[in-house]
Amino acid sequence: MDPTGGAVNRKWTRDEVEAALKEILADALVVAEEKIVPEASLIHDLGAESIDFLDIGVQQTFGVELPNKAIQDRALSWRNLEGLRGILENRYGTKVTQEEMRQMHTRGIPEVLRWLAEKSGIAVKNGDAEDIAGELADRLVREVESVGFKASLIDRNGTAQLLLQNLNSPKIMEGMLRLFSVGALVDFIAERAGQVEQ
């Protein structure tokens, strides 16, 4: 599986990472190398069911560990709306249970704020929904950065707009899955594999 002959402890250029990763992906996914282009999504375009399958090949070849566990933990936290729950509790000083959050998962932030105002008697001001959507989108960007992917791959304003409509919008998760592109993975590995100047 090691297309470089076992050179884990060497420095890699981005081009070398890309070439070796193409081989790993072509073998693992049984996909023609010409389909493995930087913008190709591992999941949507190349048919990977997750990035877990890459762990062994990437570790053996580059000596780099993929952040699979961290990604899964953050995705679970995002789906459970823990971030929104924390923002609401901090901003309005009222408790919101996990069960209440689960019931909100298909609502937009304005609906959640109306519900919270009715439940707790809090005062919601104009612009609060947009501020909270922006704060959540910023949190998503920070979480992406914390696992080593480039936040520039996320449309922060587009994500905030989606959150105003539906907290569990499939487009948000689709955007997250698109982060796992060949180019993003090459960047992630090259940065950690002792990249040298090209």
C-alpha positions in Angstrom: 0.0 0.0 0.0 3.0 2.3 0.4 3.6 3.7 -3.0 6.8 5.4 -1.9 8.7 2.4 -0.7 8.3 3.1 3.1 9.5 6.6 3.3 7.3 7.7 6.2 10.0 9.7 7.9 10.9 11.9 5.0 9.7 15.3 4.0 7.0 15.5 1.4 6.2 18.1 -1.1 2.5 18.8 -1.8 2.9 17.3 -5.3 4.4 14.1 -3.9 1.6 13.9 -1.3 -1.0 14.3 -4.1 0.6 11.7 -6.3 0.9 9.1 -3.4 -2.7 9.9 -2.2 -4.1 9.3 -5.7 -2.5 5.9 -5.7 -4.0 5.1 -2.2 -7.4 6.3 -3.2 -7.4 4.6 -6.6 -6.5 1.2 -4.9 -8.9 1.6 -1.9 -11.9 2.9 -3.9 -11.2 1.1 -7.2 -11.5 4.4 -9.0 -9.6 5.6 -12.1 -6.8 8.0 -11.1 -8.1 10.6 -13.6 -11.3 10.9 -11.5 -9.2 11.8 -8.4 -8.9 15.5 -8.9 -8.5 18.1 -6.1 -12.1 19.3 -6.2 -13.5 15.7 -6.1 -15.4 14.9 -2.9 -14.3 11.6 -1.4 -17.8 10.8 -0.5 -20.0 12.3 -3.2 -17.7 12.0 -6.2 -15.5 9.0 -5.4 -18.0 6.8 -3.5 -16.2 6.6 -0.1 -18.6 5.8 2.7 -16.4 7.6 5.2 -12.7 8.6 5.5 -12.1 5.8 8.1 -10.8 3.6 5.3 -7.8 5.9 4.7 -6.4 5.6 8.2 -4.0 2.8 7.6 -2.8 3.8 4.2 -2.2 7.4 5.2 -0.5 6.5 8.5 1.8 3.9 6.8 2.7 6.1 3.9 2.9 9.6 5.4 3.0 9.0 9.2 0.0 11.2 9.6 -3.1 10.4 11.6 -6.5 11.5 10.2 -8.8 13.3 12.7 -11.6 10.8 12.2 -12.6 10.6 15.9 -12.5 14.4 16.3 -14.6 14.8 13.2 -17.2 12.3 14.4 -17.3 14.0 17.9 -17.9 17.4 16.4 -20.5 16.1 13.9 -22.4 14.5 16.8 -22.2 17.7 18.8 -23.5 19.6 15.8 -26.4 17.3 15.2 -27.3 17.4 18.9 -27.4 21.2 18.7 -25.1 21.5 21.7 -23.6 24.7 20.4 -27.0 26.3 20.0 -28.1 25.1 23.4 -25.0 26.7 25.0 -25.5 30.0 23.1 -29.2 30.2 24.2 -28.3 29.4 27.8 -25.5 32.0 27.9 -27.3 34.7 26.1 -30.7 34.4 27.8 -29.8 32.8 31.1 -32.4 30.1 30.7 -32.0 26.3 30.7 -32.8 24.3 27.6 -32.8 20.5 27.9 -31.3 18.1 25.3 -34.8 16.8 24.7 -36.1 20.3 24.0 -33.2 20.8 21.6 -34.0 17.5 19.8 -37.5 18.8 19.2 -36.1 21.9 17.6 -33.8 20.2 15.1 -35.9 21.0 12.0 -36.8 24.5 13.0 -35.0 27.7 12.1 -33.4 30.0 14.7 -36.3 32.5 14.6 -38.8 29.7 15.4 -36.5 28.5 18.3 -36.4 32.0 19.7 -40.1 32.4 19.5 -40.5 29.1 21.4 -37.9 30.1 24.0 -39.6 33.5 24.5 -43.0 31.8 25.1 -41.5 29.1 27.4 -39.3 31.3 29.5 -40.6 34.8 29.0 -37.4 36.2 27.7 -37.2 39.3 25.5 -35.9 38.6 22.0 -34.7 41.6 20.1 -34.6 42.3 16.4 -31.4 40.9 14.9 -31.0 38.2 17.7 -31.7 35.4 15.2 -29.1 36.6 12.7 -26.5 37.2 15.5 -27.0 33.6 16.8 -26.9 32.2 13.2 -23.6 34.0 12.7 -22.2 32.8 16.0 -23.2 29.2 15.2 -21.6 29.5 11.7 -18.4 30.9 13.3 -18.4 28.0 15.7 -18.6 25.6 12.8 -15.7 27.3 11.1 -13.6 27.0 14.3 -14.5 23.4 14.6 -13.4 22.7 11.1 -10.1 24.5 11.7 -9.6 22.6 15.0 -9.4 19.3 13.1 -7.0 20.7 10.6 -9.1 21.6 7.6 -9.2 25.0 6.0 -12.2 27.1 7.2 -12.1 28.9 3.8 -13.9 25.8 2.5 -17.0 26.8 4.4 -19.5 29.4 3.2 -20.0 31.1 6.5 -22.8 33.5 5.4 -24.6 30.7 3.4 -24.4 28.5 6.5 -25.9 31.3 8.7 -28.7 31.7 6.2 -29.5 28.0 6.3 -29.6 28.0 10.1 -32.2 30.7 10.0 -34.4 28.3 8.0 -33.6 24.8 9.3 -31.1 23.9 11.9 -30.8 20.4 10.4 -30.6 21.5 6.8 -29.2 18.7 4.6 -27.2 21.4 2.8 -25.2 22.1 5.9 -24.2 18.4 6.2 -23.6 18.2 2.5 -21.2 21.2 2.8 -19.4 19.4 5.7 -19.0 16.3 3.5 -17.6 18.4 0.7 -14.8 19.4 3.0 -13.5 15.9 2.5 -12.2 16.6 -1.0 -9.0 15.3 -2.4 -7.5 18.7 -2.4 -8.4 19.4 1.3 -7.0 16.0 2.2 -3.8 16.6 0.3 -3.4 20.0 2.1 -4.1 18.4 5.5 -1.5 15.6 4.9 1.1 17.9 3.3 1.0 20.3 6.2 1.6 17.5 8.7 4.1 15.4 6.7 6.9 17.8 6.9 6.2 19.6 3.6 9.2 21.4 2.1 9.2 24.2 -0.5 8.2 23.1 -3.9 
